[in-house]
Amino acid sequence: MTESQLEAAFDAVGYSILYEKLKYKIWVAFNWKEDDPDILERFLSAYAFEEDEEIHCNEFLFHYKIYKNIVEKNHWN
């Protein structure tokens, strides 16, 4: 996935503010090139992120990787 696809996934579920807070860190810390934007969008839809709650890059990526692993292992693509 490209950087613009990453941003679009956040925008599609109403997490533009979260993306603005994490964009550089999550782009650098994880190789998104082989990831499916649909999995990220479903992850963002499934989790409830509060605007006033602080979330760190590592915490976000930890939860995303678990979700992605579950989707891939169970062939929910």
Buried (B, 14 or more C-beta within 10 A) or exposed (E): BEEEBBBBBBEBBEBEEBBEBBBEBBBEEBEBEEBBBEBBBBBBEEBEBEEEEEBEBEEBBEBBEEBBEEBEEEEEE
